[in-house]
Amino acid sequence: MTKSVLIEKVSEKVGSLTRKQTEIVVETVFDSIKEAMVKGEKIEIRGFGNFKLKQRKPRKARNPKTGEKVDVPEKRVLHFKAGKALREAMNTKNM
């Protein structure tokens, strides 16, 4: 699903907002999530899941093309854990 499809679905479901107003709402939600992630905050959306950052340690890796060893620096990575309601919805046969 693309962002434009999401905006269209939300706009249809709400009905009282224009497509442009719906786009502003969706953009605001995404921007708020992004700002919280940059600050290192955990985001919990009940029934959907949790987003949090994890710190990866620096490590040695191998370039698969040349076989030479390379240093991979430490970095923060996004981790998503699906909530119970989402996991159950994904595993039902009638989707």
Buried (B, 14 or more C-beta within 10 A) or exposed (E): EEEEEBBBEBBEEEEEBEEEEBBEBBEEEEEEBEEBBEEEEEBEEEEBBBBBBEEEEEEEEEEEEEEEEEEEEEEEEEEEEEBEEBEEEEEEEEE
